[in-house]
Amino acid sequence: MAIELFEPRSKRTGDDDPVSQPDLAFAARPLFLRLGETLRRVAELLGVCRATRDRATRHARAWGVPALFFADRIAEAERLAEHAVPARYPEPYFSLLASSFPELDDARNRLPDLLDDALALCGDSIDVRRMARAVPGLRDAANAVPHAEEFAGILGLIEEEVWLVIHPAARAGLRVVVEGVADIAQLHVLLAERLTGDPSREFLAGRRPDIAVVDACRDTLRTEGLVASGRFQFYRPEALQSDGTLPAGFDGSPLWYWGRESLGAVPQQKGERILLIGDPVHPLSWDVTRRYSRVRAEADVVDVLSAGEVERWLSARCPQYRPAIVPITRAA
């Protein structure tokens, strides 16, 4: 395939930013250390809230009183219940316990600004994300605090791994390195943009995604009203049949990947994530969203396999596979 090869963005030089990404990552480390400690303190306060709520619930069941067993709050709880405006957990426990745990409450007050700074830095640089992932316990601490869900998700992104993408019917294959991609739907658009084009230049024939859709999946903030169309069907590795083909029609549906699935659903084999693709089984479209809008996403092609290499890959896995005798037209 005559697809242009790209160097992963994290390794490119010539960044216009006056501070290099590695320097920015090094400078950001103290922020992530503070954030980790703050998250652990907030998680501790949430634990106290849960324990208080559980005691209050047990008390209410035993004595038939409002769940907030603090005497000076019973009237307030009854008023909220009467007007059907229940307090949203962890409130009112945060407010009730703040004076008893001033250090933990101070951490709760500092957390929003720290998170906002961390999210901005992580969105700007994969080197910063790499640094954040190296801070011991930071991701676990973020997972323990609901307010840090977005940050935890960004730390959990699968990046800088090699993906082997194989289209068995077209004898086409390539390796890509993915950055900032949250789910299968986003990857679908970015891969379709890279692989689809003029067959005379050995691209896969078909309709390329709309440029506005590609930009929305890559780095622009506007996604409202944009609809993506399915260019491929994505299959799990076990969908590959003994003759080197993919299941026809809806027979293969149990082995499809679905748009909102995380990239972690794609397994690794010998250090690569293996993704099988075929032509779409049925018309498919979805509203374009980007789960982590601050993070630029990319799928960089780093290697293109020849038809012979793809056939050898298939032959090694499919006992009944027979290499093509004549060239195959890569039609959509």
C-alpha positions as CSV (number, residue, x, y, z in Angstrom):
1,M,0.0,0.0,0.0
2,A,1.3,3.5,-0.9
3,I,0.1,5.0,2.4
4,E,2.3,7.8,3.6
5,L,4.2,6.8,6.7
6,F,4.2,9.0,9.8
7,E,6.5,9.3,12.7
8,P,4.5,9.2,16.0
9,R,3.8,12.8,17.1
10,S,5.6,12.3,20.4
11,K,8.8,11.7,18.5
12,R,8.6,14.5,16.0
13,T,10.9,17.5,16.3
14,G,10.4,21.1,15.4
15,D,7.5,21.8,17.8
16,D,6.7,25.5,17.7
17,D,6.1,25.6,21.5
18,P,9.0,27.4,23.2
19,V,9.1,24.8,25.9
20,S,9.9,21.3,24.7
21,Q,7.5,18.5,25.7
22,P,10.1,16.6,27.8
23,D,10.9,19.9,29.7
24,L,7.2,20.6,30.2
25,A,6.7,17.0,31.5
26,F,9.6,17.4,34.0
27,A,8.2,20.8,35.2
28,A,4.8,19.2,35.6
29,R,5.9,16.4,37.9
30,P,5.6,18.4,41.2
31,L,2.0,19.3,40.2
32,F,1.2,15.6,39.8
33,L,2.8,14.7,43.1
34,R,0.6,17.3,44.8
35,L,-2.4,16.1,42.9
36,G,-1.8,12.5,44.0
37,E,-1.6,13.5,47.6
38,T,-4.7,15.7,47.4
39,L,-6.7,12.9,45.7
40,R,-5.7,10.5,48.4
41,R,-6.9,12.9,51.1
42,V,-10.2,13.5,49.3
43,A,-10.6,9.7,49.0
44,E,-10.1,9.5,52.7
45,L,-12.8,12.1,53.3
46,L,-15.1,10.2,51.0
47,G,-14.5,7.1,53.0
48,V,-15.5,9.0,56.2
49,C,-18.6,10.2,54.3
50,R,-19.5,6.6,53.3
51,A,-19.0,5.3,56.9
52,T,-21.2,8.1,58.2
53,R,-23.9,7.5,55.6
54,D,-23.9,3.8,56.4
55,R,-24.3,4.4,60.2
56,A,-27.0,6.9,59.5
57,T,-28.9,4.4,57.3
58,R,-28.6,1.7,59.9
59,H,-29.9,4.1,62.5
60,A,-32.8,5.1,60.4
61,R,-33.8,1.5,59.7
62,A,-33.6,0.7,63.4
63,W,-35.4,3.7,64.8
64,G,-37.5,5.0,61.9
65,V,-35.8,8.4,61.8
66,P,-34.4,10.4,58.9
67,A,-31.1,9.0,57.6
68,L,-29.3,12.1,58.8
69,F,-29.2,11.3,62.5
70,F,-27.6,14.6,63.5
71,A,-30.2,16.2,65.7
72,D,-29.7,19.7,64.3
73,R,-30.1,18.4,60.7
74,I,-33.3,16.3,61.1
75,A,-35.6,19.2,60.3
76,E,-33.5,20.1,57.2
77,A,-33.7,16.5,56.0
78,E,-37.4,16.4,56.4
79,R,-37.8,19.7,54.5
80,L,-35.8,18.3,51.6
81,A,-37.8,15.2,51.6
82,E,-41.1,17.2,51.6
83,H,-40.0,19.2,48.6
84,A,-38.5,16.2,46.8
85,V,-35.0,17.9,46.6
86,P,-32.8,15.2,48.1
87,A,-29.2,16.1,48.9
88,R,-26.8,14.5,46.4
89,Y,-24.2,12.3,47.9
90,P,-21.5,13.0,49.1
91,E,-23.4,16.0,50.3
92,P,-24.6,16.8,52.9
93,Y,-21.9,14.7,54.5
94,F,-19.0,16.8,53.1
95,S,-20.5,19.9,54.7
96,L,-21.4,18.1,58.0
97,L,-17.9,16.7,58.4
98,A,-15.8,19.6,57.1
99,S,-15.1,21.1,60.6
100,S,-14.1,17.8,62.1
101,F,-11.6,17.1,59.3
102,P,-10.1,20.5,58.3
103,E,-7.0,19.0,56.4
104,L,-9.2,16.7,54.4
105,D,-11.7,19.5,53.7
106,D,-8.8,21.7,52.5
107,A,-7.8,19.1,50.1
108,R,-11.4,18.9,48.7
109,N,-11.3,22.7,48.2
110,R,-7.9,22.6,46.4
111,L,-8.8,19.6,44.1
112,P,-10.7,21.4,41.3
113,D,-7.9,23.8,40.5
114,L,-5.3,21.1,40.6
115,L,-7.4,18.8,38.3
116,D,-8.0,21.6,35.9
117,D,-4.2,22.3,35.6
118,A,-3.4,18.6,35.2
119,L,-6.1,18.2,32.5
120,A,-4.8,21.1,30.6
121,L,-1.2,19.9,30.7
122,C,-2.1,16.3,29.8
123,G,-4.1,17.5,26.8
124,D,-1.2,19.5,25.5
125,S,1.5,16.8,25.6
126,I,1.9,13.0,25.5
127,D,5.2,13.4,27.3
128,V,3.2,15.0,30.2
129,R,0.8,12.1,30.2
130,R,3.7,9.7,30.2
131,M,5.1,11.5,33.2
132,A,1.8,11.4,35.0
133,R,1.5,7.7,34.5
134,A,4.9,7.2,36.0
135,V,3.9,8.9,39.3
136,P,3.3,6.0,41.8
137,G,-0.3,5.5,42.8
138,L,-1.6,8.5,40.9
139,R,-4.0,6.6,38.6
140,D,-5.4,4.5,41.5
141,A,-5.9,7.7,43.5
142,A,-7.8,9.3,40.6
143,N,-10.0,6.2,40.2
144,A,-11.0,6.4,43.8
145,V,-12.4,10.0,43.5
146,P,-15.5,10.5,41.2
147,H,-14.6,14.1,40.6
148,A,-11.3,12.9,38.9
149,E,-13.0,10.5,36.5
150,E,-11.9,12.4,33.3
151,F,-8.3,12.6,34.6
152,A,-8.3,8.9,35.5
153,G,-9.6,8.1,32.0
154,I,-6.9,10.1,30.3
155,L,-4.2,8.3,32.4
156,G,-5.8,5.0,31.2
157,L,-5.6,5.8,27.5
158,I,-3.7,3.2,25.5
159,E,-1.0,5.1,23.7
160,E,2.4,4.4,22.1
161,E,1.6,0.8,21.4
162,V,1.9,-0.8,18.0
163,W,-1.4,-2.0,16.3
164,L,-1.4,-4.5,13.5
165,V,-4.4,-3.9,11.3
166,I,-5.2,-6.6,8.8
167,H,-7.8,-6.6,6.0
168,P,-7.8,-10.3,5.0
169,A,-10.0,-9.9,1.9
170,A,-7.8,-7.2,0.4
171,R,-4.5,-8.8,1.5
172,A,-3.7,-5.4,3.1
173,G,-2.0,-4.7,6.4
174,L,-0.3,-1.9,8.2
175,R,1.0,-1.0,11.6
176,V,-0.1,2.1,13.4
177,V,0.7,3.9,16.6
178,V,-2.3,5.4,18.4
179,E,-2.3,8.5,20.6
180,G,-5.1,10.1,22.5
181,V,-7.9,7.8,21.1
182,A,-10.5,6.8,23.7
183,D,-12.8,4.3,21.9
184,I,-13.4,2.2,18.8
185,A,-15.6,4.7,17.2
186,Q,-12.9,7.4,17.3
187,L,-10.3,5.0,16.0
188,H,-12.6,3.9,13.2
189,V,-12.8,7.4,11.7
190,L,-9.0,8.1,12.1
191,L,-8.1,4.7,10.4
192,A,-10.6,5.2,7.6
193,E,-9.1,8.6,6.9
194,R,-5.6,7.0,6.7
195,L,-6.5,3.9,4.7
196,T,-9.1,5.1,2.2
197,G,-8.2,6.6,-1.2
198,D,-7.3,6.0,-4.8
199,P,-6.9,2.3,-5.5
200,S,-4.3,3.1,-8.2
201,R,-2.1,4.3,-5.4
202,E,-2.9,1.1,-3.4
203,F,-5.2,2.7,-1.0
204,L,-8.5,0.9,-0.1
205,A,-11.2,2.0,-2.4
206,G,-14.2,3.7,-0.8
207,R,-15.6,7.0,0.5
208,R,-13.3,8.9,2.8
209,P,-14.7,10.3,6.0
210,D,-15.9,13.9,5.9
211,I,-13.0,16.2,6.9
212,A,-15.2,17.9,9.6
213,V,-15.8,14.4,11.1
214,V,-12.1,13.6,11.0
215,D,-11.2,17.0,12.6
216,A,-13.8,16.5,15.3
217,C,-12.3,13.0,16.1
218,R,-8.8,14.4,16.1
219,D,-8.6,17.8,17.8
220,T,-11.5,20.3,17.2
221,L,-14.0,21.0,19.9
222,R,-17.1,21.1,17.7
223,T,-18.9,17.8,17.4
224,E,-22.6,18.9,17.5
225,G,-24.5,17.7,14.5
226,L,-21.7,15.7,13.0
227,V,-22.4,12.1,12.0
228,A,-19.8,9.5,11.1
229,S,-20.4,6.6,8.6
230,G,-19.0,3.2,9.0
231,R,-16.2,2.6,6.5
232,F,-15.1,-0.8,7.9
233,Q,-16.4,-3.6,10.1
234,F,-14.0,-4.2,13.0
235,Y,-13.5,-7.8,14.1
236,R,-12.0,-9.5,17.1
237,P,-8.9,-11.8,16.3
238,E,-11.0,-15.0,16.9
239,A,-13.2,-14.0,14.0
240,L,-10.5,-15.1,11.6
241,Q,-11.6,-18.4,10.0
242,S,-9.5,-21.4,9.1
243,D,-9.5,-20.4,5.4
244,G,-8.3,-16.8,6.2
245,T,-11.7,-15.1,5.7
246,L,-14.0,-13.3,8.1
247,P,-17.5,-14.4,8.8
248,A,-20.1,-13.3,6.2
249,G,-23.0,-11.0,7.0
250,F,-24.4,-11.0,10.5
251,D,-23.0,-14.4,11.3
252,G,-19.9,-12.5,12.6
253,S,-21.8,-10.0,14.7
254,P,-20.8,-11.6,18.1
255,L,-17.2,-11.0,17.1
256,W,-17.6,-7.3,16.1
257,Y,-16.2,-4.4,18.0
258,W,-18.7,-1.8,19.0
259,G,-18.1,2.0,18.9
260,R,-18.1,2.8,22.6
261,E,-15.8,0.0,23.5
262,S,-12.4,1.0,25.0
263,L,-9.3,0.2,23.0
264,G,-8.3,-2.1,25.8
265,A,-10.9,-4.5,24.4
266,V,-8.5,-5.2,21.6
267,P,-6.0,-7.9,22.8
268,Q,-2.3,-8.0,22.4
269,Q,-0.4,-10.8,20.7
270,K,3.4,-10.8,20.7
271,G,3.5,-7.1,21.7
272,E,1.0,-5.9,19.1
273,R,-2.7,-5.2,19.3
274,I,-4.4,-7.2,16.5
275,L,-7.3,-5.6,14.7
276,L,-9.1,-7.3,11.8
277,I,-11.1,-5.2,9.4
278,G,-13.5,-5.9,6.6
279,D,-16.0,-4.2,4.5
280,P,-19.1,-3.0,6.4
281,V,-21.8,-5.6,6.7
282,H,-24.6,-3.0,6.9
283,P,-24.9,0.8,6.8
284,L,-23.7,2.2,10.1
285,S,-23.6,5.7,11.4
286,W,-23.3,7.4,14.7
287,D,-23.1,10.8,16.3
288,V,-19.6,12.1,16.6
289,T,-18.3,12.6,20.2
290,R,-14.9,12.8,21.7
291,R,-14.7,11.4,25.2
292,Y,-11.6,13.5,26.2
293,S,-12.0,16.7,24.2
294,R,-8.7,18.2,25.6
295,V,-6.5,15.5,24.2
296,R,-5.5,15.5,20.5
297,A,-6.0,12.1,18.9
298,E,-4.0,10.5,16.1
299,A,-3.4,7.2,14.4
300,D,0.0,7.3,12.7
301,V,0.9,4.7,10.1
302,V,4.4,3.5,10.8
303,D,4.7,0.4,8.5
304,V,2.8,-0.9,5.5
305,L,2.8,-4.6,4.8
306,S,3.2,-6.0,1.3
307,A,0.5,-8.4,0.0
308,G,3.0,-11.2,0.5
309,E,3.6,-10.4,4.1
310,V,-0.1,-10.4,4.8
311,E,-0.5,-13.8,3.0
312,R,2.3,-15.2,5.1
313,W,0.7,-13.8,8.3
314,L,-2.6,-15.5,7.3
315,S,-1.0,-18.7,6.3
316,A,0.7,-19.0,9.7
317,R,-2.7,-18.8,11.4
318,C,-5.2,-20.4,9.0
319,P,-4.5,-24.1,8.1
320,Q,-6.9,-24.0,5.1
321,Y,-5.7,-20.6,3.8
322,R,-4.6,-20.6,0.1
323,P,-2.6,-17.6,-1.1
324,A,-4.1,-15.7,-4.0
325,I,-2.7,-16.7,-7.4
326,V,-3.8,-13.5,-9.1
327,P,-3.8,-10.0,-7.7
328,I,-6.9,-9.1,-5.7
329,T,-8.7,-5.9,-6.5
330,R,-9.2,-3.9,-3.3
331,A,-12.7,-2.7,-3.9
332,A,-14.9,-1.4,-1.1
